[in-house]
Amino acid sequence: MATERRAIVTNDIADFQAIHDQLLAAGDEHYGMIFTFDATMPRSKGATPHWVQTLSELLAEHTSDESLRNRVHHLL
């Protein structure tokens, strides 16, 4: 995803934290990993407005392509 400058949104923290660590250790990069939690960001149709609002707020805070680069962000 680094070539497309896209962040990853996932609740698979264990696997993607390891991938984040491996990428940085190898000198590679990514454009952000955004971690979610089922308790606060449920994956259901009814939660769609909450997802849209939360991700919109995150994007408003991080307007630059570089602002999440090589970083992990937790959505609570």
DSSP file (Angstrom, degrees, kcal/mol; ACC not computed):
  #  RESIDUE AA STRUCTURE BP1 BP2  ACC     N-H-->O    O-->H-N    N-H-->O    O-->H-N    TCO  KAPPA ALPHA  PHI   PSI    X-CA   Y-CA   Z-CA
    1    1 A M    >>>       0   0    0      0, 0.0     5,-1.7     0, 0.0     4,-0.7   0.000 360.0 360.0 360.0 -13.5    0.0    0.0    0.0
    2    2 A A  G >45 +     0   0    0      1,-0.2     3,-0.9    27,-0.2    28,-0.1   0.880 360.0  55.8 -63.7 -36.8    3.0    2.4    0.3
    3    3 A T  G 345S+     0   0    0      1,-0.3    -1,-0.2     2,-0.1    27,-0.0   0.814 112.7  42.7 -66.4 -27.2    3.1    2.9   -3.4
    4    4 A E  G <45S-     0   0    0     -3,-0.5    -1,-0.3     2,-0.1    -2,-0.2   0.459 107.7-128.1 -93.8  -3.3   -0.5    4.1   -3.4
    5    5 A R  T <<5 +     0   0    0     -3,-0.9     2,-0.4    -4,-0.7    -3,-0.2   0.912  56.6 148.8  56.0  47.0    0.0    6.1   -0.2
    6    6 A R      < -     0   0    0     -5,-1.7    25,-0.6    26,-0.0    -1,-0.2  -0.898  42.0-135.4-113.6 141.3   -3.0    4.4    1.5
    7    7 A A        -     0   0    0     -2,-0.4     2,-0.5    23,-0.1    26,-0.2  -0.558  19.4-126.4 -85.8 157.3   -3.4    3.7    5.2
    8    8 A I  E     -a   33   0A   0     24,-2.5    26,-3.7    -2,-0.2     2,-0.5  -0.895  15.1-159.8-105.1 133.8   -4.7    0.4    6.4
    9    9 A V  E     +a   34   0A   0     -2,-0.5     2,-0.3    24,-0.2    26,-0.2  -0.972  31.3 144.3-112.8 122.5   -7.7    0.3    8.8
   10   10 A T  E     -a   35   0A   0     24,-2.5    26,-2.1    -2,-0.5    -2,-0.0  -0.991  51.9-148.3-154.1 155.9   -7.9   -3.0   10.7
   11   11 A N  S    S+     0   0    0     -2,-0.3     2,-1.6    24,-0.2     3,-0.2   0.295  78.4 100.0-104.9   6.4   -8.8   -4.5   14.1
   12   12 A D     >  +     0   0    0      1,-0.2     4,-2.2     2,-0.1     5,-0.3  -0.552  44.2 159.8 -88.6  70.5   -6.1   -7.2   13.7
   13   13 A I  H  >  +     0   0    0     -2,-1.6     4,-2.7    23,-0.2     5,-0.3   0.893  63.1  57.2 -65.1 -42.4   -3.7   -5.4   15.9
   14   14 A A  H  > S+     0   0    0     -3,-0.2     4,-1.3     1,-0.2    -1,-0.2   0.935 114.1  37.0 -58.1 -49.4   -1.5   -8.3   16.7
   15   15 A D  H  > S+     0   0    0      1,-0.2     4,-1.9     2,-0.2    -1,-0.2   0.923 120.3  45.2 -70.3 -44.2   -0.6   -9.1   13.1
   16   16 A F  H  X S+     0   0    0     -4,-2.2     4,-2.6     2,-0.2    -2,-0.2   0.779 107.6  56.5 -78.3 -25.2   -0.4   -5.6   11.8
   17   17 A Q  H  X S+     0   0    0     -4,-2.7     4,-2.5    -5,-0.3    -1,-0.2   0.907 109.7  48.4 -65.4 -39.7    1.6   -4.2   14.7
   18   18 A A  H  X S+     0   0    0     -4,-1.3     4,-2.5    -5,-0.3    -2,-0.2   0.904 111.2  49.3 -64.7 -41.1    4.2   -7.0   13.9
   19   19 A I  H  X S+     0   0    0     -4,-1.9     4,-2.8     2,-0.2     5,-0.2   0.925 110.2  51.4 -63.7 -43.9    4.1   -5.9   10.2
   20   20 A H  H  X S+     0   0    0     -4,-2.6     4,-2.3     1,-0.2     5,-0.2   0.946 111.9  46.7 -54.9 -50.6    4.6   -2.3   11.2
   21   21 A D  H  X S+     0   0    0     -4,-2.5     4,-2.2     1,-0.2    -2,-0.2   0.897 113.1  48.9 -61.3 -42.1    7.6   -3.3   13.3
   22   22 A Q  H  X S+     0   0    0     -4,-2.5     4,-1.8     2,-0.2     6,-0.2   0.904 110.0  51.3 -65.6 -42.5    9.1   -5.5   10.5
   23   23 A L  H  <>S+     0   0    0     -4,-2.8     5,-2.7     1,-0.2     4,-0.4   0.940 113.0  44.1 -60.7 -47.9    8.6   -2.8    7.9
   24   24 A L  H ><5S+     0   0    0     -4,-2.3     3,-1.1     1,-0.2    -1,-0.2   0.888 111.5  53.5 -67.1 -37.8   10.4   -0.1    9.9
   25   25 A A  H 3<5S+     0   0    0     -4,-2.2    -1,-0.2     1,-0.3    -2,-0.2   0.836 110.0  49.0 -64.2 -32.0   13.2   -2.5   11.0
   26   26 A A  T 3<5S-     0   0    0     -4,-1.8    -1,-0.3    -5,-0.2    -2,-0.2   0.473 119.3-110.8 -85.9  -2.4   13.8   -3.3    7.3
   27   27 A G  T < 5S+     0   0    0     -3,-1.1    -3,-0.2    -4,-0.4    -2,-0.1   0.617  77.9 127.8  81.9  11.9   13.9    0.4    6.4
   28   28 A D      < -     0   0    0     -5,-2.7     2,-0.3    -6,-0.2    -1,-0.3  -0.366  44.6-143.6 -90.7 177.1   10.6    0.1    4.5
   29   29 A E        -     0   0    0     -2,-0.1     2,-0.3    -3,-0.1   -27,-0.2  -0.907  13.9-166.1-139.7 166.7    7.6    2.4    5.0
   30   30 A H        -     0   0    0     -2,-0.3    40,-2.3   -28,-0.1    41,-0.1  -0.925  30.7-119.9-143.9 168.5    3.9    2.5    5.0
   31   31 A Y  S    S-     0   0    0    -25,-0.6    38,-0.2     1,-0.3    37,-0.2  -0.071  77.5 -51.3-107.4  33.2    1.3    5.3    5.0
   32   32 A G        -     0   0    0    -25,-0.1   -24,-2.5   -26,-0.1     2,-0.5   0.116  38.4-135.6 114.3 139.5   -0.4    4.6    8.3
   33   33 A M  E     -ab   8  72A   0     38,-2.0    40,-2.8    35,-0.2     2,-0.6  -0.991  18.9-163.5-124.5 120.5   -2.0    1.8   10.2
   34   34 A I  E     -ab   9  73A   0    -26,-3.7   -24,-2.5    -2,-0.5     2,-0.4  -0.917   8.9-156.6-109.4 115.2   -5.2    2.7   11.9
   35   35 A F  E     -ab  10  74A   0     38,-3.2    40,-3.4    -2,-0.6     2,-0.3  -0.751   9.9-171.7 -98.0 137.3   -6.3    0.2   14.6
   36   36 A T        -     0   0    0    -26,-2.1     2,-0.4    -2,-0.4   -23,-0.2  -0.767  14.3-138.7-120.4 167.7   -9.8   -0.2   15.7
   37   37 A F    >>  -     0   0    0     38,-0.4     4,-3.3    -2,-0.3     3,-0.8  -0.994  14.5-135.4-130.0 134.0  -11.5   -2.2   18.5
   38   38 A D  T 34 S+     0   0    0     -2,-0.4    -1,-0.1     1,-0.2     5,-0.0   0.812 103.9  60.4 -59.0 -30.7  -14.8   -4.1   18.2
   39   39 A A  T 34 S+     0   0    0      1,-0.2    -1,-0.2     2,-0.2    37,-0.1   0.859 121.8  21.3 -66.9 -34.7  -16.0   -2.7   21.5
   40   40 A T  T <4 S+     0   0    0     -3,-0.8    -2,-0.2     1,-0.2    -1,-0.2   0.657 135.0  35.4-107.9 -20.9  -15.9    0.9   20.2
   41   41 A M  S  < S-     0   0    0     -4,-3.3    -1,-0.2    34,-0.1    -2,-0.2  -0.592  80.8-167.7-131.5  69.8  -15.9    0.5   16.5
   42   42 A P        -     0   0    0      0, 0.0     2,-1.4     0, 0.0     9,-0.1  -0.257  24.4-126.1 -63.4 146.6  -18.2   -2.5   15.8
   43   43 A R        +     0   0    0      3,-0.0     2,-0.3    -5,-0.0     3,-0.0  -0.639  67.3 115.7 -93.4  78.5  -18.2   -4.0   12.4
   44   44 A S  S >  S-     0   0    0     -2,-1.4     3,-1.1     1,-0.1     4,-0.3  -0.963  76.5-112.8-143.2 158.5  -22.0   -3.8   11.7
   45   45 A K  G >  S+     0   0    0     -2,-0.3     3,-1.5     1,-0.3    -1,-0.1   0.876 115.8  57.8 -59.8 -38.3  -24.2   -2.0    9.3
   46   46 A G  G 3  S+     0   0    0      1,-0.3    -1,-0.3     2,-0.1     4,-0.2   0.723 101.1  57.0 -65.9 -21.4  -25.7    0.1   12.1
   47   47 A A  G <> S+     0   0    0     -3,-1.1     4,-2.3     1,-0.2     3,-0.4   0.450  75.8 101.3 -88.8  -0.9  -22.3    1.4   13.1
   48   48 A T  H <> S+     0   0    0     -3,-1.5     4,-2.7    -4,-0.3     5,-0.2   0.892  78.9  51.5 -54.9 -46.0  -21.6    2.8    9.6
   49   49 A P  H  > S+     0   0    0      0, 0.0     4,-2.4     0, 0.0    -1,-0.2   0.897 110.2  50.3 -59.9 -37.0  -22.4    6.4   10.6
   50   50 A H  H  > S+     0   0    0     -3,-0.4     4,-2.7    -4,-0.2     5,-0.2   0.914 110.8  49.3 -64.7 -42.8  -20.0    6.2   13.5
   51   51 A W  H  X S+     0   0    0     -4,-2.3     4,-2.8     2,-0.2     5,-0.3   0.938 111.8  48.5 -60.0 -48.1  -17.3    4.8   11.2
   52   52 A V  H  X S+     0   0    0     -4,-2.7     4,-2.2     1,-0.2    -2,-0.2   0.928 114.5  45.2 -60.7 -46.4  -17.9    7.7    8.7
   53   53 A Q  H  X S+     0   0    0     -4,-2.4     4,-2.3    -5,-0.2    -1,-0.2   0.936 115.2  46.9 -63.7 -47.1  -17.8   10.3   11.4
   54   54 A T  H  X S+     0   0    0     -4,-2.7     4,-2.0     1,-0.2    -2,-0.2   0.917 115.6  44.0 -64.7 -44.9  -14.7    8.9   13.2
   55   55 A L  H  X S+     0   0    0     -4,-2.8     4,-2.5    -5,-0.2    -1,-0.2   0.868 112.0  54.0 -68.9 -35.5  -12.7    8.4   10.0
   56   56 A S  H  X S+     0   0    0     -4,-2.2     4,-2.0    -5,-0.3    -2,-0.2   0.912 109.2  48.5 -62.8 -42.0  -13.7   11.9    8.7
   57   57 A E  H  X S+     0   0    0     -4,-2.3     4,-1.7     2,-0.2    -2,-0.2   0.904 110.7  51.0 -64.3 -41.2  -12.5   13.4   12.0
   58   58 A L  H  X S+     0   0    0     -4,-2.0     4,-1.5     1,-0.2    -2,-0.2   0.928 111.1  47.6 -61.6 -45.0   -9.2   11.5   11.7
   59   59 A L  H  < S+     0   0    0     -4,-2.5    -1,-0.2     1,-0.2    -2,-0.2   0.849 108.7  54.7 -66.3 -33.8   -8.7   12.7    8.1
   60   60 A A  H  < S+     0   0    0     -4,-2.0     3,-0.3     1,-0.2    -1,-0.2   0.839 111.0  45.8 -67.3 -32.0   -9.5   16.3    9.1
   61   61 A E  H  < S+     0   0    0     -4,-1.7     2,-0.5     1,-0.2    -2,-0.2   0.754 119.0  42.0 -78.9 -25.7   -6.8   16.1   11.8
   62   62 A H     <  +     0   0    0     -4,-1.5    -1,-0.2    -5,-0.2     6,-0.1  -0.718  65.6 155.7-125.2  78.3   -4.3   14.5    9.4
   63   63 A T        +     0   0    0     -2,-0.5     2,-0.2    -3,-0.3    -1,-0.1   0.720  49.4  82.8 -81.7 -22.0   -4.6   16.4    6.1
   64   64 A S  S >  S-     0   0    0      1,-0.1     3,-1.1     2,-0.0     4,-0.4  -0.571  78.5-130.8 -84.8 145.6   -1.1   15.7    4.8
   65   65 A D  T 3  S+     0   0    0      1,-0.2     3,-0.4    -2,-0.2     4,-0.1   0.802 111.2  50.9 -57.9 -28.4   -0.2   12.4    3.0
   66   66 A E  T >  S+     0   0    0      1,-0.2     3,-0.9     2,-0.1    -1,-0.2   0.589  83.3  89.4 -87.2 -11.8    2.8   12.3    5.3
   67   67 A S  T <  S+     0   0    0     -3,-1.1    -1,-0.2     1,-0.3    -2,-0.1   0.764 100.2  29.3 -66.6 -26.4    1.0   12.8    8.6
   68   68 A L  T >  S+     0   0    0     -3,-0.4     3,-2.3    -4,-0.4    -1,-0.3   0.385  86.8 137.1-108.1   1.1    0.3    9.1    9.2
   69   69 A R  T <  S-     0   0    0     -3,-0.9   -38,-0.3     1,-0.3     3,-0.1  -0.260  83.5  -6.6 -57.3 127.5    3.4    7.8    7.4
   70   70 A N  T 3  S+     0   0    0    -40,-2.3     2,-0.3     1,-0.2    -1,-0.3   0.693 113.1 118.3  60.8  22.5    5.1    5.0    9.4
   71   71 A R    <   -     0   0    0     -3,-2.3   -38,-2.0   -41,-0.1     2,-0.4  -0.828  57.5-141.2-118.5 156.6    2.8    5.6   12.3
   72   72 A V  E     -b   33   0A   0     -2,-0.3     2,-0.4   -40,-0.2   -38,-0.2  -0.952  18.2-170.2-112.1 135.3    0.2    3.6   14.1
   73   73 A H  E     -b   34   0A   0    -40,-2.8   -38,-3.2    -2,-0.4     2,-0.5  -0.995  11.0-148.1-128.8 133.2   -3.0    5.3   15.3
   74   74 A H  E     -b   35   0A   0     -2,-0.4     2,-0.6   -40,-0.2   -38,-0.2  -0.884   6.8-151.4-102.1 123.5   -5.6    3.8   17.6
   75   75 A L              0   0    0    -40,-3.4   -38,-0.4    -2,-0.5   -35,-0.1  -0.840 360.0 360.0 -92.4 123.0   -9.3    4.7   17.1
   76   76 A L              0   0    0     -2,-0.6    -1,-0.1   -40,-0.1   -40,-0.1   0.413 360.0 360.0-105.7 360.0  -11.1    4.5   20.4
